[in-house]
Amino acid sequence: MIKSIREIPVSTASYPFASAARYLDLGKYGYEEKEYYMEGTANVYESVGNTGEVTVKYKEVPYVNRLIIRAPQDPARASGNVVVEIINPTSFMEIDRMWILSYEKLMRGGDIYVGITSKPNTIAKLVEFDRERYGCLTWPNPREEEPFPFTMEETKERGLLPDLDIHYETGLFWDMLTDLAWTLREDGEQNPIRSLDHSCLYLTGWSQSACYLFRYVNSFAYREEVRRDGRVFDGYLAGGGVRNLIVPVNQYEAVMDYDFRLCRIEHVEEPYISVQTESENGQWNAFRTKRGDSDYPHFLYREYEVTGASHDTMFSYVNYYQNDEDLKRIHHLPAYVGKHEEGNDYPSRFLFAGAFRNLFRWVREGVGPSSCERIPVDEYGRNRKDVFGNTRGGLRTCLLNYPTGRYHAASTIDPGQSFLDPSSTQDPLFGYQEAFSPSFLMELYGSLAHYEELCREDTREQISRGFLCREDGEALVQLAVSLAEKRGLK
């Protein structure tokens, strides 16, 4: 139950962590950003068996969490679409990746963005950033005196993320999310967007947060007490989900052997779109847990696999933060650590914009989007390549259909730089790109003008199929042409 949602004042000395207002001109879009404390109580659940059913273990544990909201300043501009992001906690820093990938689409459409802190491991960095602002955040463990039924060594052996802590309880999140959703749906005083159109509610998340989304749909969204005779969310968009990661219901279940079906969506009555990059489409058991597209009433599902893109890219992980001095101060500025000259910078943001547009239309008009060819993989889940060395199939743009270089989904790094495997010399989450030679580009395309013509034709085709927004077509063509020119095509 949410007891209060209170706006946190902003000043030159105190402002939100990784504030979008520091990186973007929100005023240009007619948007404003506000931050809130969300205070209330939440139950902690435990599994009944290992297939997703849950029951209450502890009732009404008090917490204080945070929200970040970006919305139109003019109520007349609000579209009615409210996108709730489960903010990614994997790096122990709040990363609102779905916002980063989609802010252009959301703000030009008048959509409301709500980000919710999803895991208490990030609170330490928030407090380091601004103790006065974030020192009150708390997710207490109601059984702190009870040791975990496993050792930290066991968690390392199983490849689990190193973010378990007996002093907090991650399992408070499920009720936080449900209670927030119902608050945002209502018109009561607690709803911080009550003055704006908030008619359709969507849940999204990136990477580990996409796995939270899987778990929420599989274990919570259809519980009778959660639904309250209605749907909690109208639609879902999962980005970059790592399919061998099953989020435990509470952290005491961290090493539990859950059923493999919890790695994917089994049942969903609202439109659900999964968008994977080359880093995840076949790795980590993804090729063993794929689901086919469906318009069946109890399984409304599409899956897009973005060819060329890696999990992290220069745009979404490095460039967006603009060398922020605040993040440097707390030693958490995202950086590309690969040994290659150019990190992967495939513009997957255009395809995420198309995916959100398709989801909104599917929910509001009942029009299911086109299906897309999947990426072919071998028996180990490795992507199959074309004659240029790029991956075949998948959701493509002119950058892959008329390539000027190769896109790789992994980079070579020094040992110790990967938090997934400190002994590895490969970063499977952040790839790189390598350019074709000018002479090869001339042999392929003849001239820059001809290349631009090919890109325009291909982009028109992708727009007609619904995979790209018309508003993004020109920007994509210009990006492809400028890259070709930079690489020597005249």
MARGUVO-485362 format. One record per residue (C-alpha): residue number from 1; x, y, z. Coordinates in Angstrom, 1 decimal. Layout:
<nodes>
<node NUM; <X; Y; Z>>,
...
</nodes>
This chain:
<nodes>
<node 1; <0.0; 0.0; 0.0>>,
<node 2; <1.3; 3.4; -0.9>>,
<node 3; <1.0; 5.9; 2.0>>,
<node 4; <2.4; 9.0; 0.2>>,
<node 5; <4.1; 10.2; -3.0>>,
<node 6; <5.9; 13.4; -2.2>>,
<node 7; <7.8; 15.6; -4.7>>,
<node 8; <11.4; 16.2; -3.9>>,
<node 9; <12.4; 19.9; -4.4>>,
<node 10; <15.1; 20.6; -7.0>>,
<node 11; <17.7; 23.3; -6.7>>,
<node 12; <21.1; 24.1; -8.2>>,
<node 13; <22.6; 22.2; -5.2>>,
<node 14; <20.2; 19.3; -5.1>>,
<node 15; <18.8; 17.6; -8.2>>,
<node 16; <17.9; 14.0; -9.4>>,
<node 17; <20.7; 11.5; -10.0>>,
<node 18; <21.6; 11.3; -13.7>>,
<node 19; <18.9; 13.9; -14.4>>,
<node 20; <17.8; 13.9; -18.0>>,
<node 21; <17.7; 17.7; -17.7>>,
<node 22; <21.5; 17.7; -17.5>>,
<node 23; <21.8; 15.8; -20.8>>,
<node 24; <18.8; 17.0; -22.9>>,
<node 25; <17.0; 20.3; -23.5>>,
<node 26; <13.7; 19.1; -22.0>>,
<node 27; <12.2; 22.5; -22.5>>,
<node 28; <12.7; 22.2; -26.3>>,
<node 29; <10.2; 19.3; -26.2>>,
<node 30; <7.9; 21.1; -23.7>>,
<node 31; <8.8; 18.6; -21.0>>,
<node 32; <9.7; 18.8; -17.3>>,
<node 33; <11.3; 16.4; -14.9>>,
<node 34; <10.2; 15.8; -11.3>>,
<node 35; <11.4; 13.4; -8.7>>,
<node 36; <9.4; 11.8; -5.9>>,
<node 37; <9.6; 9.8; -2.7>>,
<node 38; <7.2; 6.9; -2.7>>,
<node 39; <6.6; 5.6; 0.8>>,
<node 40; <4.4; 2.7; 1.9>>,
<node 41; <4.3; -1.0; 2.8>>,
<node 42; <4.9; -4.1; 0.7>>,
<node 43; <4.6; -7.8; 1.2>>,
<node 44; <7.5; -10.2; 0.7>>,
<node 45; <6.6; -13.3; -1.3>>,
<node 46; <7.9; -16.8; -1.5>>,
<node 47; <7.6; -19.5; -4.1>>,
<node 48; <5.1; -22.3; -4.0>>,
<node 49; <7.0; -24.9; -6.1>>,
<node 50; <9.3; -23.7; -8.8>>,
<node 51; <7.0; -22.8; -11.7>>,
<node 52; <6.1; -19.2; -10.7>>,
<node 53; <3.2; -19.5; -8.2>>,
<node 54; <3.8; -17.4; -5.1>>,
<node 55; <2.4; -16.7; -1.7>>,
<node 56; <2.9; -14.1; 1.0>>,
<node 57; <5.7; -14.7; 3.4>>,
<node 58; <5.9; -11.4; 5.3>>,
<node 59; <3.1; -8.7; 5.3>>,
<node 60; <3.3; -4.9; 5.2>>,
<node 61; <7.0; -4.2; 5.4>>,
<node 62; <7.6; -0.4; 5.4>>,
<node 63; <9.8; 1.1; 2.7>>,
<node 64; <10.8; 4.4; 1.1>>,
<node 65; <11.6; 4.4; -2.7>>,
<node 66; <12.0; 6.9; -5.4>>,
<node 67; <10.3; 7.8; -8.7>>,
<node 68; <11.5; 10.0; -11.6>>,
<node 69; <8.8; 11.4; -13.9>>,
<node 70; <9.2; 13.2; -17.3>>,
<node 71; <6.0; 14.6; -18.7>>,
<node 72; <4.6; 17.4; -20.9>>,
<node 73; <4.3; 20.7; -19.3>>,
<node 74; <1.1; 21.4; -21.2>>,
<node 75; <-1.7; 18.9; -20.2>>,
<node 76; <-3.1; 19.3; -23.7>>,
<node 77; <0.0; 17.6; -25.2>>,
<node 78; <-0.3; 14.5; -23.1>>,
<node 79; <-1.1; 11.5; -25.3>>,
<node 80; <-2.5; 9.2; -22.6>>,
<node 81; <0.4; 6.8; -22.9>>,
<node 82; <2.2; 6.3; -19.6>>,
<node 83; <5.5; 4.3; -19.8>>,
<node 84; <6.7; 2.8; -16.5>>,
<node 85; <10.4; 1.8; -16.6>>,
<node 86; <11.9; -0.7; -14.1>>,
<node 87; <15.2; 1.2; -13.8>>,
<node 88; <18.2; -1.0; -14.5>>,
<node 89; <20.3; -1.7; -11.3>>,
<node 90; <23.0; -4.1; -12.7>>,
<node 91; <25.9; -1.8; -12.6>>,
<node 92; <25.0; -0.6; -9.1>>,
<node 93; <24.0; 2.7; -10.7>>,
<node 94; <20.5; 3.8; -11.8>>,
<node 95; <20.4; 3.4; -15.6>>,
<node 96; <17.1; 4.4; -17.3>>,
<node 97; <18.1; 2.6; -20.5>>,
<node 98; <14.6; 2.4; -22.0>>,
<node 99; <14.3; 6.2; -21.6>>,
<node 100; <17.7; 6.7; -23.2>>,
<node 101; <16.7; 4.5; -26.2>>,
<node 102; <13.2; 6.1; -26.6>>,
<node 103; <13.2; 9.6; -25.3>>,
<node 104; <12.9; 11.1; -28.8>>,
<node 105; <9.9; 9.0; -29.6>>,
<node 106; <8.2; 9.5; -26.2>>,
<node 107; <8.6; 13.3; -26.1>>,
<node 108; <7.6; 14.0; -29.6>>,
<node 109; <4.4; 12.0; -29.0>>,
<node 110; <3.5; 13.6; -25.6>>,
<node 111; <4.0; 10.4; -23.7>>,
<node 112; <4.6; 10.3; -19.9>>,
<node 113; <7.7; 8.5; -18.6>>,
<node 114; <7.8; 7.1; -15.0>>,
<node 115; <11.0; 5.5; -13.8>>,
<node 116; <11.0; 3.5; -10.5>>,
<node 117; <14.1; 2.3; -8.6>>,
<node 118; <13.9; -1.4; -8.8>>,
<node 119; <16.6; -2.8; -6.5>>,
<node 120; <18.2; -1.4; -3.3>>,
<node 121; <21.7; -2.2; -4.4>>,
<node 122; <21.8; 1.2; -6.2>>,
<node 123; <20.9; 3.2; -3.0>>,
<node 124; <24.6; 3.3; -1.9>>,
<node 125; <25.6; 5.2; -5.1>>,
<node 126; <22.5; 7.5; -4.8>>,
<node 127; <23.5; 8.3; -1.2>>,
<node 128; <27.2; 8.9; -2.3>>,
<node 129; <25.8; 11.2; -4.9>>,
<node 130; <23.6; 13.2; -2.5>>,
<node 131; <23.2; 11.9; 1.1>>,
<node 132; <20.7; 14.5; 2.1>>,
<node 133; <18.5; 13.8; -0.9>>,
<node 134; <18.6; 10.0; -0.8>>,
<node 135; <19.6; 9.1; 2.7>>,
<node 136; <16.0; 8.3; 3.6>>,
<node 137; <15.6; 5.5; 1.0>>,
<node 138; <15.2; 2.1; 2.7>>,
<node 139; <14.1; -1.4; 1.7>>,
<node 140; <14.5; -3.3; 5.0>>,
<node 141; <14.9; -7.0; 5.3>>,
<node 142; <12.2; -8.3; 7.8>>,
<node 143; <14.3; -11.3; 8.6>>,
<node 144; <17.8; -9.7; 8.8>>,
<node 145; <18.7; -12.0; 11.7>>,
<node 146; <18.2; -15.1; 9.4>>,
<node 147; <21.3; -16.0; 7.4>>,
<node 148; <21.0; -16.8; 3.7>>,
<node 149; <20.6; -20.5; 3.0>>,
<node 150; <23.7; -20.4; 0.7>>,
<node 151; <27.2; -19.0; 0.7>>,
<node 152; <28.5; -16.2; -1.4>>,
<node 153; <30.9; -18.7; -3.0>>,
<node 154; <27.8; -20.7; -4.2>>,
<node 155; <26.4; -17.5; -5.8>>,
<node 156; <29.7; -16.9; -7.6>>,
<node 157; <29.9; -20.5; -8.9>>,
<node 158; <26.4; -20.1; -10.3>>,
<node 159; <27.3; -16.8; -12.0>>,
<node 160; <24.8; -14.7; -10.0>>,
<node 161; <25.1; -10.9; -9.8>>,
<node 162; <27.1; -9.8; -6.8>>,
<node 163; <24.4; -7.7; -5.3>>,
<node 164; <23.0; -9.8; -2.4>>,
<node 165; <22.9; -8.1; 1.0>>,
<node 166; <21.3; -9.3; 4.2>>,
<node 167; <20.5; -5.7; 5.2>>,
<node 168; <17.9; -5.2; 2.5>>,
<node 169; <15.2; -7.2; 0.7>>,
<node 170; <14.8; -7.0; -3.0>>,
<node 171; <11.4; -8.8; -2.9>>,
<node 172; <9.6; -5.7; -1.8>>,
<node 173; <9.6; -4.5; -5.4>>,
<node 174; <6.7; -6.6; -6.6>>,
<node 175; <4.1; -4.8; -4.5>>,
<node 176; <5.8; -1.5; -5.0>>,
<node 177; <5.2; -1.9; -8.8>>,
<node 178; <1.6; -3.1; -8.5>>,
<node 179; <0.7; -0.4; -6.1>>,
<node 180; <2.3; 2.3; -8.3>>,
<node 181; <0.5; 1.0; -11.4>>,
<node 182; <-2.9; 1.3; -9.7>>,
<node 183; <-2.1; 4.7; -8.3>>,
<node 184; <-1.2; 5.9; -11.7>>,
<node 185; <-4.4; 4.6; -13.1>>,
<node 186; <-6.6; 6.4; -10.6>>,
<node 187; <-7.4; 10.1; -10.3>>,
<node 188; <-6.7; 10.4; -6.6>>,
<node 189; <-4.5; 12.9; -4.8>>,
<node 190; <-1.6; 10.4; -4.6>>,
<node 191; <-1.3; 10.3; -8.4>>,
<node 192; <1.5; 12.7; -9.5>>,
<node 193; <0.2; 12.7; -13.1>>,
<node 194; <-3.5; 13.0; -12.3>>,
<node 195; <-3.8; 16.3; -14.1>>,
<node 196; <-2.6; 14.7; -17.4>>,
<node 197; <-4.3; 12.1; -19.6>>,
<node 198; <-3.1; 8.8; -18.2>>,
<node 199; <-5.4; 6.3; -19.8>>,
<node 200; <-3.0; 3.6; -21.0>>,
<node 201; <-0.2; 2.2; -18.9>>,
<node 202; <2.8; 0.2; -20.2>>,
<node 203; <5.6; -1.6; -18.4>>,
<node 204; <9.1; -1.7; -19.8>>,
<node 205; <12.6; -2.6; -18.7>>,
<node 206; <16.1; -3.3; -20.1>>,
<node 207; <18.4; -6.3; -19.5>>,
<node 208; <18.0; -7.5; -15.8>>,
<node 209; <15.0; -5.2; -15.6>>,
<node 210; <13.4; -7.0; -18.6>>,
<node 211; <13.9; -10.2; -16.5>>,
<node 212; <12.0; -8.5; -13.7>>,
<node 213; <9.3; -7.8; -16.3>>,
<node 214; <9.2; -11.5; -17.3>>,
<node 215; <8.9; -12.5; -13.6>>,
<node 216; <6.2; -9.9; -12.9>>,
<node 217; <4.0; -11.2; -15.8>>,
<node 218; <4.6; -14.9; -15.0>>,
<node 219; <4.1; -14.7; -11.2>>,
<node 220; <2.1; -11.5; -10.3>>,
<node 221; <0.2; -9.8; -13.1>>,
<node 222; <-2.6; -12.4; -13.1>>,
<node 223; <-3.0; -12.9; -9.4>>,
<node 224; <-6.6; -12.2; -8.4>>,
<node 225; <-5.6; -9.7; -5.7>>,
<node 226; <-3.2; -7.9; -8.1>>,
<node 227; <-5.7; -7.5; -11.0>>,
<node 228; <-8.5; -6.1; -8.9>>,
<node 229; <-11.0; -7.1; -11.7>>,
<node 230; <-8.9; -5.3; -14.3>>,
<node 231; <-5.5; -5.3; -16.0>>,
<node 232; <-2.5; -3.9; -14.1>>,
<node 233; <-0.7; -2.8; -17.3>>,
<node 234; <-2.2; -2.5; -20.8>>,
<node 235; <1.0; -3.6; -22.6>>,
<node 236; <4.6; -4.6; -22.1>>,
<node 237; <7.9; -3.9; -23.9>>,
<node 238; <11.0; -5.9; -22.8>>,
<node 239; <14.4; -4.8; -24.1>>,
<node 240; <17.6; -6.9; -24.1>>,
<node 241; <16.4; -9.6; -21.7>>,
<node 242; <19.0; -12.1; -20.6>>,
<node 243; <17.1; -15.3; -20.8>>,
<node 244; <19.1; -17.5; -18.4>>,
<node 245; <18.5; -15.0; -15.6>>,
<node 246; <15.4; -15.7; -13.5>>,
<node 247; <14.8; -13.0; -11.0>>,
<node 248; <14.1; -14.6; -7.5>>,
<node 249; <10.9; -13.7; -5.7>>,
<node 250; <13.0; -12.7; -2.7>>,
<node 251; <16.8; -12.8; -2.3>>,
<node 252; <16.7; -15.9; 0.0>>,
<node 253; <15.7; -17.8; -3.2>>,
<node 254; <18.7; -16.5; -5.2>>,
<node 255; <20.1; -20.0; -5.9>>,
<node 256; <16.7; -21.7; -6.2>>,
<node 257; <16.3; -24.1; -9.2>>,
<node 258; <13.4; -22.4; -10.9>>,
<node 259; <11.6; -24.0; -13.9>>,
<node 260; <13.1; -23.0; -17.2>>,
<node 261; <9.7; -21.6; -18.3>>,
<node 262; <10.3; -18.6; -16.0>>,
<node 263; <13.0; -17.5; -18.5>>,
<node 264; <10.3; -16.5; -21.0>>,
<node 265; <6.7; -15.4; -21.1>>,
<node 266; <4.2; -18.3; -20.8>>,
<node 267; <0.9; -16.4; -20.8>>,
<node 268; <0.1; -12.8; -21.5>>,
<node 269; <-3.3; -11.4; -22.3>>,
<node 270; <-2.1; -7.8; -23.0>>,
<node 271; <0.2; -7.0; -26.0>>,
<node 272; <3.8; -7.9; -25.3>>,
<node 273; <6.8; -7.0; -27.5>>,
<node 274; <10.3; -8.4; -26.7>>,
<node 275; <13.2; -6.6; -28.4>>,
<node 276; <16.6; -8.4; -28.4>>,
<node 277; <20.0; -7.3; -29.7>>,
<node 278; <22.7; -9.6; -31.1>>,
<node 279; <24.2; -9.8; -27.6>>,
<node 280; <21.1; -11.7; -26.3>>,
<node 281; <19.2; -13.2; -29.1>>,
<node 282; <21.1; -16.5; -29.0>>,
<node 283; <23.3; -16.4; -26.0>>,
<node 284; <22.5; -17.4; -22.4>>,
<node 285; <20.0; -20.0; -23.5>>,
<node 286; <17.9; -17.5; -25.4>>,
<node 287; <17.9; -19.8; -28.5>>,
<node 288; <16.4; -22.6; -26.3>>,
<node 289; <13.6; -20.4; -24.8>>,
<node 290; <12.2; -18.6; -27.9>>,
<node 291; <8.5; -18.2; -28.4>>,
<node 292; <6.7; -17.7; -31.7>>,
<node 293; <4.7; -14.6; -32.5>>,
<node 294; <1.1; -15.0; -31.6>>,
<node 295; <-2.3; -13.2; -31.7>>,
<node 296; <-4.0; -15.8; -29.6>>,
<node 297; <-6.0; -14.0; -26.9>>,
<node 298; <-4.0; -15.5; -24.0>>,
<node 299; <-0.7; -15.0; -25.8>>,
<node 300; <-0.4; -11.6; -27.5>>,
<node 301; <3.3; -11.7; -28.4>>,
<node 302; <5.9; -10.3; -30.8>>,
<node 303; <9.7; -10.7; -30.7>>,
<node 304; <12.1; -8.5; -32.7>>,
<node 305; <15.8; -9.3; -32.9>>,
<node 306; <17.8; -6.2; -33.9>>,
<node 307; <20.6; -7.2; -36.2>>,
<node 308; <23.8; -5.1; -35.8>>,
<node 309; <23.2; -3.9; -32.3>>,
<node 310; <24.9; -5.0; -29.1>>,
<node 311; <23.5; -4.9; -25.6>>,
<node 312; <25.4; -1.6; -24.9>>,
<node 313; <26.3; 0.9; -27.5>>,
<node 314; <28.2; 4.2; -27.6>>,
<node 315; <24.9; 6.1; -27.9>>,
<node 316; <23.1; 4.4; -25.1>>,
<node 317; <25.9; 3.7; -22.6>>,
<node 318; <28.6; 6.3; -23.2>>,
<node 319; <27.6; 9.3; -25.3>>,
<node 320; <24.3; 10.0; -23.6>>,
<node 321; <26.0; 10.8; -20.3>>,
<node 322; <28.2; 13.5; -21.9>>,
<node 323; <31.2; 12.9; -19.6>>,
<node 324; <29.1; 13.9; -16.6>>,
<node 325; <31.2; 15.3; -13.8>>,
<node 326; <28.8; 14.0; -11.2>>,
<node 327; <29.2; 10.5; -12.4>>,
<node 328; <33.0; 10.9; -12.4>>,
<node 329; <32.9; 12.1; -8.8>>,
<node 330; <31.2; 8.9; -7.7>>,
<node 331; <33.5; 6.8; -10.0>>,
<node 332; <30.6; 5.5; -12.0>>,
<node 333; <30.9; 7.2; -15.4>>,
<node 334; <30.0; 4.6; -18.1>>,
<node 335; <32.8; 4.0; -20.5>>,
<node 336; <33.7; 1.7; -23.5>>,
<node 337; <36.6; -0.5; -22.4>>,
<node 338; <37.0; -2.5; -25.6>>,
<node 339; <40.3; -2.6; -27.4>>,
<node 340; <38.8; -1.7; -30.7>>,
<node 341; <38.9; 1.7; -32.3>>,
<node 342; <35.1; 2.2; -32.6>>,
<node 343; <32.6; 0.8; -30.1>>,
<node 344; <29.3; -0.5; -31.5>>,
<node 345; <27.1; 2.5; -32.3>>,
<node 346; <24.3; 0.8; -34.2>>,
<node 347; <21.2; 3.1; -34.0>>,
<node 348; <18.8; 0.6; -32.3>>,
<node 349; <17.0; 3.6; -30.8>>,
<node 350; <15.1; 4.0; -34.1>>,
<node 351; <13.9; 0.4; -33.9>>,
<node 352; <12.9; 0.8; -30.3>>,
<node 353; <10.8; 3.9; -31.3>>,
<node 354; <9.1; 1.7; -33.9>>,
<node 355; <8.5; -1.0; -31.3>>,
<node 356; <6.9; 1.5; -28.9>>,
<node 357; <4.7; 2.9; -31.7>>,
<node 358; <3.6; -0.6; -32.6>>,
<node 359; <2.8; -1.4; -28.9>>,
<node 360; <0.8; 1.7; -28.4>>,
<node 361; <-1.2; 1.0; -31.6>>,
<node 362; <-1.7; -2.6; -30.6>>,
<node 363; <-3.1; -1.6; -27.2>>,
<node 364; <-5.2; 1.4; -28.3>>,
<node 365; <-6.5; 0.1; -31.7>>,
<node 366; <-6.2; -3.6; -31.4>>,
<node 367; <-3.9; -3.8; -34.5>>,
<node 368; <-1.2; -6.4; -34.1>>,
<node 369; <2.1; -5.4; -35.7>>,
<node 370; <3.9; -7.2; -38.4>>,
<node 371; <6.1; -10.1; -37.5>>,
<node 372; <9.8; -10.0; -38.2>>,
<node 373; <12.3; -12.6; -39.4>>,
<node 374; <14.4; -14.0; -36.6>>,
<node 375; <18.2; -14.2; -36.6>>,
<node 376; <19.3; -17.7; -37.6>>,
<node 377; <21.7; -19.4; -35.1>>,
<node 378; <23.7; -22.6; -35.0>>,
<node 379; <23.4; -25.4; -32.4>>,
<node 380; <25.3; -23.3; -29.9>>,
<node 381; <23.2; -20.2; -30.2>>,
<node 382; <25.8; -18.3; -32.3>>,
<node 383; <24.5; -16.0; -35.0>>,
<node 384; <25.0; -17.0; -38.6>>,
<node 385; <26.9; -14.4; -40.8>>,
<node 386; <26.5; -13.2; -44.3>>,
<node 387; <29.2; -12.7; -46.9>>,
<node 388; <30.1; -9.3; -45.4>>,
<node 389; <30.7; -10.7; -42.0>>,
<node 390; <27.5; -9.2; -40.6>>,
<node 391; <24.7; -11.3; -38.9>>,
<node 392; <21.9; -12.5; -41.2>>,
<node 393; <18.2; -12.1; -40.7>>,
<node 394; <16.5; -10.2; -37.9>>,
<node 395; <15.1; -6.7; -37.8>>,
<node 396; <17.3; -4.7; -40.2>>,
<node 397; <17.9; -1.2; -41.5>>,
<node 398; <19.8; 0.2; -44.5>>,
<node 399; <23.0; 0.0; -42.4>>,
<node 400; <22.9; -3.8; -42.6>>,
<node 401; <21.1; -4.2; -46.0>>,
<node 402; <23.7; -1.8; -47.6>>,
<node 403; <26.6; -2.1; -45.2>>,
<node 404; <29.7; 0.1; -45.0>>,
<node 405; <31.3; -2.0; -42.3>>,
<node 406; <30.8; -4.9; -39.9>>,
<node 407; <29.0; -4.8; -36.6>>,
<node 408; <30.2; -7.1; -33.8>>,
<node 409; <28.3; -7.9; -30.6>>,
<node 410; <31.3; -8.5; -28.4>>,
<node 411; <34.6; -6.7; -27.8>>,
<node 412; <38.1; -7.8; -26.7>>,
<node 413; <39.0; -6.4; -23.2>>,
<node 414; <41.7; -6.8; -20.6>>,
<node 415; <41.1; -9.4; -17.9>>,
<node 416; <39.3; -8.0; -14.9>>,
<node 417; <37.2; -5.5; -16.8>>,
<node 418; <34.1; -7.7; -17.2>>,
<node 419; <31.9; -7.9; -14.2>>,
<node 420; <30.2; -11.0; -15.7>>,
<node 421; <33.5; -12.9; -15.7>>,
<node 422; <36.6; -11.2; -14.4>>,
<node 423; <38.9; -13.8; -16.0>>,
<node 424; <37.4; -13.2; -19.5>>,
<node 425; <39.0; -11.3; -22.4>>,
<node 426; <35.6; -10.8; -24.1>>,
<node 427; <32.8; -8.4; -23.2>>,
<node 428; <29.7; -10.0; -24.7>>,
<node 429; <27.5; -6.9; -23.8>>,
<node 430; <29.4; -4.2; -25.8>>,
<node 431; <30.5; -4.8; -29.3>>,
<node 432; <32.5; -2.9; -31.9>>,
<node 433; <32.4; -1.9; -35.5>>,
<node 434; <35.0; -1.9; -38.2>>,
<node 435; <34.8; 0.0; -41.5>>,
<node 436; <35.1; -1.3; -45.0>>,
<node 437; <37.9; 0.3; -47.1>>,
<node 438; <37.1; 3.2; -49.4>>,
<node 439; <38.0; 1.2; -52.4>>,
<node 440; <35.6; -1.6; -51.4>>,
<node 441; <32.8; 0.9; -50.8>>,
<node 442; <33.4; 2.4; -54.3>>,
<node 443; <33.2; -1.1; -55.7>>,
<node 444; <30.0; -1.9; -53.9>>,
<node 445; <28.1; 1.3; -54.4>>,
<node 446; <29.8; 3.4; -57.1>>,
<node 447; <29.1; 6.8; -55.5>>,
<node 448; <27.7; 8.4; -52.3>>,
<node 449; <24.7; 9.6; -54.2>>,
<node 450; <23.8; 6.1; -55.3>>,
<node 451; <24.3; 4.8; -51.8>>,
<node 452; <21.9; 7.5; -50.5>>,
<node 453; <19.3; 6.4; -53.1>>,
<node 454; <19.6; 2.8; -51.9>>,
<node 455; <19.3; 3.8; -48.3>>,
<node 456; <16.2; 5.8; -48.9>>,
<node 457; <14.5; 3.0; -50.8>>,
<node 458; <15.3; 0.5; -48.1>>,
<node 459; <14.1; 2.9; -45.3>>,
<node 460; <10.8; 3.5; -47.1>>,
<node 461; <10.3; -0.3; -47.1>>,
<node 462; <11.0; -0.6; -43.4>>,
<node 463; <8.6; 2.2; -42.7>>,
<node 464; <5.9; 0.6; -44.8>>,
<node 465; <6.3; -2.6; -42.8>>,
<node 466; <5.9; -0.8; -39.5>>,
<node 467; <9.4; -1.4; -38.1>>,
<node 468; <10.5; 2.3; -38.3>>,
<node 469; <8.6; 5.5; -37.5>>,
<node 470; <8.2; 7.8; -40.5>>,
<node 471; <9.5; 10.6; -38.3>>,
<node 472; <12.8; 8.8; -38.0>>,
<node 473; <13.4; 7.9; -41.6>>,
<node 474; <15.3; 11.0; -42.7>>,
<node 475; <17.6; 10.9; -39.6>>,
<node 476; <18.4; 7.2; -40.2>>,
<node 477; <19.3; 7.9; -43.9>>,
<node 478; <21.4; 10.9; -43.0>>,
<node 479; <23.2; 8.8; -40.3>>,
<node 480; <24.0; 6.0; -42.9>>,
<node 481; <25.1; 8.5; -45.6>>,
<node 482; <27.4; 10.5; -43.2>>,
<node 483; <28.9; 7.2; -42.0>>,
<node 484; <29.6; 6.1; -45.6>>,
<node 485; <31.2; 9.5; -46.4>>,
<node 486; <33.3; 9.3; -43.3>>,
<node 487; <34.5; 5.9; -44.4>>,
<node 488; <35.6; 7.2; -47.7>>,
<node 489; <32.7; 6.8; -50.1>>,
<node 490; <32.6; 9.8; -52.5>>,
</nodes>
